[in-house]
Amino acid sequence: MDVESLPTSDSSISSINKVIQTDGIDIHSAHLKRPELLDKLSELSTQYRFVRLTSPAASGKSSLLKLYQHTFNETTKVIWISCLSDKSCFELLASKGIDLENCKYKESIRKQNTVVFFDDAQAKYAEGTFWTLLIKFSPTWLPNNFRFIISSTHLLSGGTISPVEFKSLPALNRSDFLLTSEESDEFLELPGIGLPQQMRYEKVKQVLIRECGGLIGALRQSIDSLQGRFAKDSQPSETALLQHFLSNDILSYMARCFGSAHSKPIGNDFKMFLKKIFVDDKLFLDGLTNEQDDDSYLTLKKAGILVKFPDSTFGFSSQLAKRYYFKWVFPNRSKTAPSSLQELIRNVVSNMSSTVLKNCTLPGDLPKEAVFQHLFMEGLALYTPPSCSICPELSKIFPSNTNLNAQQTIPGEIDFYLNGGLRWGIELLINGAGISEHISRFTPPNGKYVLLNVKDYAVVDFRRNESGQPSKHPNRISVFFKNDDYSVARCVFNEVPTVFSINLAN
């Protein structure tokens, strides 16, 4: 194999050395081999002259190029061009023996199979003439043994859109680059680049795999964050590792994966959609009425935060992406932390909208769990400071079984974990359903949340006055609504016999 990707001013290794260290792999040390993804690329490249790799940042595109490069034998010439170079694509390609402007090429490369990698092609989208001449006209004069692989990351900051010629090219997209659970586990176990040996607790690995959702860059950044935080701790506990991963500290590492050029939603329709998918895994998205929201929506898609599912619904790509975007959806946070979990729950209940509860309910019934979760989450954000990480759906982070792909939850359960120094757990339920099970999750030695070592927890039971007399427990909070009146809630905290009346917001 003749390789023209050694450190030169035009190569991605030298001109973007910092990026290669972050994104790429060292082919001579431990790394994921990704045979299925390589087979897909090889098949496309054999069948088509031009192939695109297109996905959000930190998906593993540069690593795939390096893996593919090392599959060739001596009869193949590989040309690697970094589009982050200051030179034009015409100049970069001409320096390798292909003069696109004059339809000429060096005889020396005609005799070899030649594969040209364009890495970070998004940096040269504005060079429209180059891409037109390359894709539309070069097949008329370049030999058929030339192949071009064009790798580009979705632009988050607007600017020039991808050339129209790209639309018809066969491509590997975001979903192709996602790691399987088995590949994620293999990555975490790799010597040198995976989790350090002293951090390889099974539960820690499972949580990282579920939260990162197959994005290799998110796994990489998570490992880096854990290593940085516990650099001076030779044997960090499983609890300490989990607490750090579920804190906002980990999110400061994720701009590399999800971008930072986001804006908070403007229109009520987009605001409501985003708030709802924090509760519902996926929803349909109707047309947006605000142009700025259109831009925000496109940015979220390009960043891989929002994804479209096969049934045409939209949702967050992963639990980590959901946590990362939380601050834009819920920008109004408290300047101070609540003094106790009871104080927080009182404030959250008082912030609930009586109108929303009433309008979402049939006479003689209680609102659905998702309504309470949506209102509860808004209140939690409002009455906790930005340093407090709010993790919804704790049961998905700690499912009841050990299947890495499991997303098992108990019907009707709603749960939150508040980190950032508070370390509180909250579960909501309707009419006391499964109260013993909910409480047991926090109870040593076998409760599935015991590893979080919460400082306090509460099981909040929403019920109608007619739904019986709830049993008392130190961590149970009962919230009663009389008949169909949602303007006032009557609350019993723990084992205290006093009933507190809390007026709800309109």
C-alpha positions as CSV (number, residue, x, y, z in Angstrom):
1,M,0.0,0.0,0.0
2,D,1.3,3.4,-1.0
3,V,0.1,5.8,1.7
4,E,0.2,9.6,1.2
5,S,-1.1,10.5,4.6
6,L,2.2,11.0,6.4
7,P,2.7,14.2,8.3
8,T,2.7,17.0,5.7
9,S,1.2,20.4,5.6
10,D,-1.7,19.0,3.7
11,S,-2.4,15.9,5.7
12,S,-5.0,15.6,8.5
13,I,-2.3,14.2,10.8
14,S,-0.2,17.4,10.8
15,S,-2.7,20.2,10.0
16,I,-5.2,19.0,12.5
17,N,-3.0,17.0,14.8
18,K,-5.0,18.0,17.8
19,V,-8.2,16.7,16.3
20,I,-6.7,13.4,15.2
21,Q,-5.6,12.8,18.8
22,T,-9.1,13.3,19.9
23,D,-11.0,11.6,17.1
24,G,-8.7,9.1,15.5
25,I,-7.2,5.9,16.6
26,D,-3.7,4.5,16.9
27,I,-3.9,1.6,14.5
28,H,-0.8,0.0,16.1
29,S,-2.3,-0.1,19.6
30,A,-5.5,-1.5,21.1
31,H,-8.6,-0.3,19.2
32,L,-12.1,-1.3,18.1
33,K,-11.8,-3.2,14.8
34,R,-15.5,-2.6,13.8
35,P,-15.6,-5.4,11.1
36,E,-19.3,-4.9,10.2
37,L,-18.9,-1.2,9.6
38,L,-15.7,-1.8,7.6
39,D,-17.6,-4.3,5.5
40,K,-20.3,-1.8,4.8
41,L,-17.8,0.8,3.7
42,S,-15.9,-1.7,1.6
43,E,-19.0,-2.8,-0.2
44,L,-20.1,0.7,-1.0
45,S,-16.6,1.7,-2.2
46,T,-16.4,-1.3,-4.4
47,Q,-19.8,-0.6,-6.0
48,Y,-19.6,3.2,-6.3
49,R,-16.9,5.7,-7.2
50,F,-18.0,8.2,-4.5
51,V,-19.1,7.4,-1.0
52,R,-20.1,9.8,1.8
53,L,-19.5,9.4,5.6
54,T,-21.9,11.9,7.2
55,S,-22.8,12.1,10.8
56,P,-22.6,14.4,13.9
57,A,-19.2,15.0,15.6
58,A,-17.5,12.3,17.6
59,S,-19.1,9.5,15.7
60,G,-15.9,7.8,14.6
61,K,-15.6,8.9,11.0
62,S,-11.9,9.6,11.1
63,S,-11.2,6.4,12.9
64,L,-13.1,4.5,10.3
65,L,-11.0,6.1,7.5
66,K,-7.8,5.0,9.3
67,L,-9.2,1.4,9.8
68,Y,-10.2,1.3,6.1
69,Q,-6.8,2.7,5.0
70,H,-5.1,-0.3,6.7
71,T,-7.2,-2.9,4.8
72,F,-5.5,-2.2,1.5
73,N,-2.5,-4.1,0.1
74,E,0.6,-2.8,-1.8
75,T,-1.3,-2.3,-5.1
76,T,-3.6,0.4,-3.7
77,K,-2.5,4.1,-3.3
78,V,-4.2,6.0,-0.5
79,I,-4.4,9.8,-0.6
80,W,-5.6,11.5,2.6
81,I,-6.6,15.1,2.3
82,S,-7.5,17.3,5.3
83,C,-10.1,19.8,4.2
84,L,-9.1,21.9,7.3
85,S,-6.0,23.0,5.4
86,D,-5.8,26.7,4.3
87,K,-5.2,25.5,0.8
88,S,-8.1,25.0,-1.6
89,C,-9.3,21.5,-2.5
90,F,-8.0,22.1,-6.1
91,E,-4.5,22.8,-4.7
92,L,-4.7,19.9,-2.2
93,L,-5.7,17.4,-4.9
94,A,-3.3,18.7,-7.5
95,S,-0.4,18.3,-5.0
96,K,-1.2,14.6,-5.0
97,G,-1.1,14.3,-8.8
98,I,-4.8,14.9,-9.8
99,D,-5.3,18.3,-11.6
100,L,-9.1,18.6,-11.6
101,E,-9.2,22.0,-13.3
102,N,-7.2,20.8,-16.3
103,C,-8.5,17.2,-16.3
104,K,-5.0,15.7,-15.9
105,Y,-3.4,13.2,-13.6
106,K,0.1,11.7,-13.1
107,E,0.7,8.5,-15.0
108,S,2.3,7.0,-11.9
109,I,-1.1,6.9,-10.1
110,R,-3.0,5.7,-13.1
111,K,-1.4,2.3,-12.8
112,Q,-2.6,1.8,-9.2
113,N,-5.9,1.5,-7.5
114,T,-6.3,4.9,-5.9
115,V,-8.5,5.8,-2.9
116,V,-8.8,9.5,-1.9
117,F,-10.0,10.4,1.5
118,F,-11.5,13.8,2.1
119,D,-11.6,14.3,5.8
120,D,-13.7,17.2,7.4
121,A,-15.2,18.0,4.0
122,Q,-17.7,20.3,5.7
123,A,-14.8,22.9,5.9
124,K,-14.8,23.2,2.1
125,Y,-18.5,23.2,1.3
126,A,-18.2,26.7,-0.1
127,E,-15.9,25.4,-2.9
128,G,-18.9,24.5,-5.0
129,T,-17.1,24.4,-8.3
130,F,-14.6,21.9,-7.0
131,W,-17.3,19.5,-5.9
132,T,-19.2,19.8,-9.1
133,L,-16.1,19.1,-11.2
134,L,-15.1,16.2,-9.0
135,I,-18.5,14.4,-8.7
136,K,-20.2,15.3,-11.9
137,F,-17.4,15.6,-14.5
138,S,-14.3,13.7,-13.2
139,P,-15.9,10.2,-14.0
140,T,-15.7,11.2,-17.7
141,W,-11.9,11.3,-17.7
142,L,-10.5,9.7,-14.6
143,P,-9.9,5.9,-14.8
144,N,-12.4,3.7,-13.1
145,N,-9.8,2.5,-10.5
146,F,-10.1,5.9,-8.6
147,R,-12.4,6.0,-5.5
148,F,-13.3,9.0,-3.4
149,I,-14.6,8.8,0.2
150,I,-15.9,12.1,1.5
151,S,-16.2,12.4,5.3
152,S,-18.1,15.4,6.7
153,T,-19.4,16.4,10.1
154,H,-22.8,18.1,10.4
155,L,-22.3,21.9,10.7
156,L,-24.0,23.3,13.7
157,S,-23.4,27.0,13.2
158,G,-25.2,27.5,9.9
159,G,-23.1,28.7,7.0
160,T,-22.8,26.9,3.6
161,I,-25.0,23.8,3.2
162,S,-23.6,20.7,1.7
163,P,-23.2,20.8,-2.1
164,V,-26.2,19.6,-4.1
165,E,-24.1,16.9,-5.7
166,F,-23.7,15.2,-2.3
167,K,-27.4,14.4,-2.0
168,S,-27.3,11.5,-4.5
169,L,-24.2,9.8,-3.2
170,P,-24.5,6.5,-1.2
171,A,-23.6,7.2,2.4
172,L,-23.0,5.8,5.8
173,N,-25.0,7.9,8.3
174,R,-25.3,8.4,12.1
175,S,-27.1,5.1,12.7
176,D,-24.3,3.1,10.9
177,F,-21.7,4.6,13.2
178,L,-23.4,3.8,16.5
179,L,-21.8,1.1,18.6
180,T,-23.7,-1.9,19.6
181,S,-23.9,-2.7,23.4
182,E,-21.3,-5.4,22.8
183,E,-18.9,-3.0,21.0
184,S,-19.4,-0.4,23.7
185,D,-18.5,-3.0,26.3
186,E,-15.4,-4.0,24.3
187,F,-14.4,-0.4,24.0
188,L,-14.6,0.2,27.8
189,E,-12.4,-2.9,28.3
190,L,-9.7,-1.9,25.9
191,P,-6.3,-1.6,27.6
192,G,-4.9,1.9,27.5
193,I,-7.9,3.7,26.1
194,G,-10.8,2.1,27.9
195,L,-11.9,2.5,31.5
196,P,-9.0,2.1,33.9
197,Q,-9.0,-1.4,35.5
198,Q,-9.9,0.0,38.9
199,M,-13.1,1.6,37.5
200,R,-14.4,-1.4,35.6
201,Y,-17.4,-2.2,37.9
202,E,-20.1,-3.9,36.0
203,K,-22.8,-1.5,37.0
204,V,-20.6,1.5,36.0
205,K,-20.1,0.0,32.6
206,Q,-23.8,-0.7,32.1
207,V,-24.7,2.8,33.1
208,L,-22.1,4.4,30.7
209,I,-23.3,2.1,27.8
210,R,-27.0,3.0,28.3
211,E,-26.5,6.7,28.8
212,C,-24.2,7.2,25.9
213,G,-26.5,5.4,23.5
214,G,-23.8,4.0,21.2
215,L,-22.0,7.3,20.5
216,I,-18.3,6.4,20.7
217,G,-17.3,10.0,21.4
218,A,-19.6,10.2,24.4
219,L,-18.0,7.1,25.8
220,R,-14.5,8.5,25.2
221,Q,-15.4,11.8,26.9
222,S,-17.0,10.0,29.8
223,I,-13.8,8.0,30.4
224,D,-11.7,11.1,30.2
225,S,-14.0,12.9,32.7
226,L,-13.9,9.9,35.2
227,Q,-10.1,9.7,34.8
228,G,-9.7,13.4,35.4
229,R,-12.0,13.4,38.5
230,F,-10.4,10.4,40.1
231,A,-6.8,10.9,39.0
232,K,-5.5,10.9,42.6
233,D,-7.8,8.1,43.8
234,S,-6.2,4.7,43.2
235,Q,-9.4,2.8,44.0
236,P,-12.6,5.0,43.5
237,S,-15.7,3.4,44.8
238,E,-18.5,2.3,42.5
239,T,-20.8,4.8,44.2
240,A,-18.4,7.7,43.7
241,L,-18.0,6.9,40.0
242,L,-21.8,6.7,39.5
243,Q,-22.4,9.9,41.4
244,H,-19.9,11.7,39.2
245,F,-21.3,10.4,36.0
246,L,-24.8,11.4,36.9
247,S,-23.7,15.0,37.9
248,N,-23.4,18.1,35.7
249,D,-19.6,17.8,35.8
250,I,-19.7,15.1,33.2
251,L,-21.8,17.3,30.9
252,S,-19.0,19.9,30.6
253,Y,-17.1,17.3,28.6
254,M,-19.9,16.7,26.1
255,A,-19.8,19.9,24.0
256,R,-17.3,18.0,21.9
257,C,-20.1,15.5,21.1
258,F,-23.3,17.6,21.0
259,G,-22.0,21.2,20.3
260,S,-22.6,24.3,22.3
261,A,-24.2,26.7,19.7
262,H,-27.7,25.9,20.8
263,S,-30.5,28.3,21.7
264,K,-33.5,27.9,24.0
265,P,-36.8,27.3,22.3
266,I,-38.9,30.4,21.6
267,G,-42.4,29.4,20.4
268,N,-44.7,27.7,22.9
269,D,-45.3,24.7,20.5
270,F,-41.6,23.9,20.3
271,K,-41.1,24.5,24.1
272,M,-44.0,22.1,24.9
273,F,-42.7,19.5,22.4
274,L,-39.2,19.5,24.0
275,K,-40.6,19.4,27.5
276,K,-42.9,16.5,26.7
277,I,-40.1,14.4,25.2
278,F,-38.3,14.6,28.5
279,V,-41.3,12.6,29.7
280,D,-42.4,10.7,26.7
281,D,-39.6,8.9,24.8
282,K,-40.8,10.1,21.4
283,L,-43.6,12.3,19.9
284,F,-44.7,13.6,16.5
285,L,-43.4,17.1,15.7
286,D,-45.8,19.4,13.8
287,G,-44.8,22.4,11.9
288,L,-43.1,25.1,14.0
289,T,-44.5,28.7,13.9
290,N,-41.2,30.4,14.8
291,E,-38.3,30.7,12.3
292,Q,-35.8,30.7,15.1
293,D,-37.2,27.5,16.4
294,D,-36.8,26.0,12.9
295,D,-33.1,26.8,13.1
296,S,-32.8,25.4,16.6
297,Y,-34.6,22.2,15.6
298,L,-32.2,21.7,12.6
299,T,-29.2,22.3,14.9
300,L,-30.5,19.7,17.4
301,K,-30.8,17.2,14.5
302,K,-27.4,17.9,13.1
303,A,-25.9,17.6,16.6
304,G,-27.4,14.2,17.0
305,I,-29.4,15.4,20.1
306,L,-32.8,14.9,18.4
307,V,-33.3,11.9,16.1
308,K,-36.2,10.8,13.9
309,F,-37.4,7.3,14.5
310,P,-38.8,4.9,11.8
311,D,-42.4,5.7,12.8
312,S,-41.7,9.4,12.0
313,T,-41.7,10.5,15.6
314,F,-38.8,12.4,17.2
315,G,-37.0,12.0,20.5
316,F,-33.7,12.4,22.2
317,S,-30.9,10.2,20.8
318,S,-29.8,9.1,24.3
319,Q,-30.3,9.8,28.0
320,L,-27.0,11.7,28.0
321,A,-28.2,13.9,25.1
322,K,-31.3,14.6,27.1
323,R,-29.4,15.6,30.2
324,Y,-27.0,17.7,28.1
325,Y,-29.8,19.8,26.5
326,F,-31.7,20.2,29.8
327,K,-30.4,23.7,30.5
328,W,-31.8,25.1,27.2
329,V,-35.2,23.7,27.8
330,F,-35.3,24.6,31.5
331,P,-33.2,27.8,31.7
332,N,-34.9,29.3,34.8
333,R,-33.2,27.8,37.8
334,S,-33.0,28.8,41.5
335,K,-30.1,30.8,42.9
336,T,-30.1,28.7,46.0
337,A,-30.6,25.0,46.9
338,P,-33.6,23.9,49.0
339,S,-32.8,23.1,52.6
340,S,-34.6,19.8,52.6
341,L,-36.3,17.3,50.3
342,Q,-39.6,18.1,52.0
343,E,-39.2,21.8,51.2
344,L,-38.5,21.1,47.6
345,I,-41.5,18.9,47.2
346,R,-43.8,21.5,48.8
347,N,-42.6,24.1,46.4
348,V,-42.9,21.7,43.4
349,V,-46.5,20.8,44.3
350,S,-47.4,24.5,44.7
351,N,-46.0,25.3,41.3
352,M,-48.1,22.7,39.6
353,S,-50.8,24.1,37.3
354,S,-54.3,23.3,38.6
355,T,-55.7,24.2,35.1
356,V,-53.4,21.7,33.4
357,L,-54.3,19.0,35.9
358,K,-58.0,19.6,35.5
359,N,-57.9,19.8,31.7
360,C,-56.0,16.5,31.4
361,T,-58.4,14.6,33.6
362,L,-61.8,12.9,33.2
363,P,-64.3,13.5,36.0
364,G,-63.8,11.1,38.9
365,D,-60.3,10.2,37.7
366,L,-56.7,11.3,38.3
367,P,-54.3,12.7,35.6
368,K,-52.0,10.3,33.8
369,E,-48.5,9.8,35.3
370,A,-46.9,11.7,32.4
371,V,-48.8,14.8,33.3
372,F,-47.5,14.7,36.9
373,Q,-44.0,14.0,35.7
374,H,-44.0,16.9,33.2
375,L,-45.2,19.3,35.9
376,F,-42.9,17.8,38.5
377,M,-39.9,18.2,36.3
378,E,-40.7,21.9,35.7
379,G,-40.9,22.4,39.4
380,L,-37.7,20.6,40.2
381,A,-35.8,22.7,37.6
382,L,-37.4,25.9,39.0
383,Y,-36.5,25.3,42.7
384,T,-33.0,23.8,42.3
385,P,-29.8,25.6,41.2
386,P,-28.0,25.0,37.8
387,S,-25.4,22.9,39.6
388,C,-28.0,20.3,40.4
389,S,-28.3,17.6,37.8
390,I,-31.8,16.3,37.4
391,C,-31.8,12.8,36.0
392,P,-35.3,11.6,35.0
393,E,-36.2,8.0,34.5
394,L,-33.8,6.6,37.0
395,S,-35.3,3.1,36.4
396,K,-33.9,3.2,32.9
397,I,-30.4,3.9,34.2
398,F,-30.8,1.0,36.8
399,P,-33.2,-1.5,35.2
400,S,-34.2,-4.6,37.1
401,N,-32.3,-7.0,34.8
402,T,-28.7,-7.1,33.5
403,N,-29.5,-7.0,29.8
404,L,-27.4,-4.0,28.4
405,N,-30.2,-3.2,25.9
406,A,-33.0,-3.3,28.5
407,Q,-35.1,-0.3,29.0
408,Q,-37.5,-2.0,31.4
409,T,-39.7,0.1,33.6
410,I,-42.7,-0.8,35.8
411,P,-46.0,0.6,34.4
412,G,-46.9,3.9,36.1
413,E,-43.5,4.5,37.7
414,I,-41.9,8.0,37.5
415,D,-38.6,8.7,39.1
416,F,-35.9,11.4,39.4
417,Y,-32.4,11.5,40.8
418,L,-31.1,14.9,41.9
419,N,-27.3,15.2,42.1
420,G,-25.0,18.2,42.5
421,G,-24.5,17.8,46.3
422,L,-28.1,17.0,47.0
423,R,-28.2,13.3,46.1
424,W,-31.9,12.9,46.5
425,G,-34.1,10.3,45.0
426,I,-37.8,10.9,44.1
427,E,-40.4,8.5,42.9
428,L,-44.0,9.3,42.0
429,L,-46.9,7.0,41.8
430,I,-50.7,7.1,41.5
431,N,-53.0,5.8,44.2
432,G,-50.3,3.9,46.1
433,A,-49.7,1.4,43.3
434,G,-46.6,-0.7,44.2
435,I,-45.6,1.5,47.1
436,S,-43.6,-1.3,48.8
437,E,-41.7,-1.9,45.6
438,H,-40.8,1.8,45.2
439,I,-39.6,2.1,48.7
440,S,-37.6,-1.1,48.5
441,R,-35.5,0.3,45.6
442,F,-33.7,2.6,48.0
443,T,-33.5,0.1,50.9
444,P,-30.2,-1.7,51.7
445,P,-28.9,-4.2,51.0
446,N,-30.6,-5.2,47.8
447,G,-32.4,-2.1,46.6
448,K,-31.4,-1.3,43.0
449,Y,-30.6,2.4,43.8
450,V,-28.5,1.6,46.9
451,L,-25.3,2.2,44.9
452,L,-26.2,5.9,44.6
453,N,-26.0,6.2,48.4
454,V,-28.8,8.9,48.4
455,K,-28.8,11.3,51.3
456,D,-32.6,11.3,51.3
457,Y,-35.5,10.0,49.2
458,A,-39.2,10.3,48.9
459,V,-42.0,8.3,47.3
460,V,-44.7,10.8,46.4
461,D,-48.2,9.2,46.2
462,F,-50.8,11.2,44.3
463,R,-54.4,10.1,45.1
464,R,-58.0,11.1,45.4
465,N,-59.6,11.5,48.8
466,E,-61.7,8.4,48.2
467,S,-58.8,6.2,47.4
468,G,-58.3,4.8,50.9
469,Q,-56.1,5.4,53.9
470,P,-52.4,5.3,53.0
471,S,-50.0,3.4,55.2
472,K,-47.4,5.6,56.9
473,H,-43.7,5.4,56.2
474,P,-40.8,7.8,57.0
475,N,-40.2,8.4,53.2
476,R,-43.7,8.5,52.0
477,I,-45.5,11.7,51.0
478,S,-49.2,11.5,50.2
479,V,-50.7,14.2,48.1
480,F,-54.6,14.2,48.1
481,F,-56.9,16.0,45.7
482,K,-60.6,16.3,46.8
483,N,-63.0,15.1,44.2
484,D,-62.1,17.0,40.9
485,D,-60.7,20.1,42.7
486,Y,-57.0,20.6,41.7
487,S,-56.7,24.1,43.2
488,V,-55.6,22.8,46.6
489,A,-53.6,19.7,47.5
490,R,-53.7,18.2,51.0
491,C,-50.4,16.6,51.9
492,V,-49.2,14.2,54.6
493,F,-45.5,14.2,55.0
494,N,-43.8,11.1,56.3
495,E,-45.4,9.8,59.6
496,V,-46.4,13.3,60.8
497,P,-50.2,13.2,61.4
498,T,-50.7,16.9,60.4
499,V,-52.3,17.5,57.0
500,F,-50.9,20.5,55.1
501,S,-52.9,22.4,52.5
502,I,-50.9,23.6,49.5
503,N,-52.5,26.0,47.0
504,L,-51.6,25.1,43.4
505,A,-50.7,27.7,40.7
506,N,-53.3,28.5,38.1
